[in-house]
Amino acid sequence: VQLQASGGGLVQAGGSLRLSCAASGRNFNGYRMGWFRQAPGKAREFVAAITWSGVTPYYADSVKGRFTISRDNAKNTVYLLMNSLKPEDTAVYYCATRGPSATYYDNWGQGTLVTVSS
C-alpha cells in the first residue's frame, strides 16, 4: 500500500491550499481516509477524516469551518481544502487509511509540509 501526499507549500496567513493524497496498492472499498498533522515539537494530531461514501466527514475543532475534506473513490484520492490558514496550521500533514473493521489508521503516507507565514 502506498499513500502519496502532495500540495503542501508556503502560504501567507489567510490564504488557501489544497492537499491531495493518492492511494494505491489494494482495493480501498469501505476504507476511511484521514488527514493528520504534526507541528514541530508537538505530537501528531487528527485533522479530518471521511468515510467511504463521503457522506460523513469528521473534523478537529481547530479546523472546523475552515477545512473541507473530500474524496474521489474512482481515483482512490482524498483531498483537504484548507482555507483561512493560520500560522498555527503550520505542520507536516499526513494522510492515512483505516480499514472497514479497523479501529485505527494503519497505512500512512510520507507527509507534505505546510508553512503558514504571518
C-alpha positions in Angstrom: 0.0 0.0 0.0 1.3 3.4 -0.9 -0.1 6.8 0.0 1.4 9.8 -1.8 0.6 13.2 -0.4 1.2 16.4 -2.2 0.1 20.0 -2.4 2.0 21.5 0.6 3.9 24.7 0.4 4.4 28.2 1.8 1.3 30.4 2.1 0.5 33.6 3.9 -2.0 33.7 6.7 -5.5 33.9 5.4 -4.5 32.0 2.2 -5.6 28.6 0.9 -4.0 25.3 -0.1 -5.4 22.0 -1.3 -3.7 18.8 -0.3 -4.1 15.6 -2.3 -3.4 12.0 -1.3 -3.4 9.3 -3.9 -3.7 5.7 -2.5 -2.6 2.6 -4.4 -1.7 -1.0 -3.9 -5.1 -2.5 -2.9 -8.8 -2.2 -3.1 -9.9 0.6 -0.8 -13.6 -0.1 -0.8 -15.0 0.7 2.6 -11.9 2.4 3.8 -12.0 5.6 5.8 -9.4 8.1 4.8 -8.0 10.8 7.1 -5.6 13.6 7.5 -3.3 14.2 10.4 -0.7 16.8 11.1 2.4 17.2 13.3 3.8 20.6 14.1 7.5 20.9 15.2 7.9 19.7 18.8 4.3 18.5 19.0 2.5 15.2 18.8 0.7 14.1 15.7 -3.0 15.2 15.8 -6.1 14.4 14.0 -7.3 16.9 11.4 -10.1 15.4 9.3 -11.5 12.1 8.1 -14.1 10.9 5.6 -16.0 7.7 5.2 -16.0 5.6 2.1 -19.3 7.0 1.0 -18.1 10.6 1.5 -21.3 11.4 3.3 -19.9 11.8 6.8 -16.8 14.0 7.3 -15.2 14.5 10.7 -13.1 17.5 11.7 -11.0 18.6 14.6 -12.5 21.6 16.3 -9.4 23.7 15.4 -10.1 23.4 11.6 -13.9 23.1 11.6 -15.4 25.7 9.2 -12.0 26.3 7.5 -11.0 22.9 6.1 -13.0 20.6 3.9 -12.2 17.0 3.2 -13.4 15.2 0.2 -12.6 12.1 -1.8 -12.8 10.7 -5.3 -13.1 6.9 -5.0 -12.6 6.4 -8.7 -9.1 7.8 -8.2 -8.5 6.5 -4.7 -7.7 10.1 -3.8 -8.6 12.2 -0.8 -8.3 15.9 -0.7 -8.1 18.5 2.0 -9.0 22.1 1.1 -7.6 24.5 3.6 -9.0 28.0 3.7 -8.3 30.9 6.1 -5.0 29.4 7.1 -3.3 30.5 10.3 0.3 30.3 11.4 -0.7 27.6 13.9 -1.7 25.4 10.9 2.0 25.0 10.1 2.8 21.3 10.2 3.7 18.3 8.2 0.4 16.9 7.0 -0.1 13.1 6.7 -2.8 11.1 5.0 -3.8 7.7 6.3 -6.3 4.9 5.7 -8.4 2.8 8.1 -9.9 -0.5 7.1 -13.7 -1.2 7.3 -13.3 -3.2 10.5 -10.3 -1.5 11.9 -10.2 0.8 14.9 -7.0 2.6 14.0 -5.3 4.0 10.9 -2.7 1.6 9.7 -1.4 2.9 6.4 0.4 6.3 6.3 1.8 8.5 3.7 5.1 10.3 3.8 3.7 13.7 4.7 3.7 17.1 3.0 4.9 20.3 4.7 2.5 23.2 5.0 4.0 26.5 6.2 1.8 29.5 7.0 3.6 32.8 7.4 2.2 35.6 9.5 
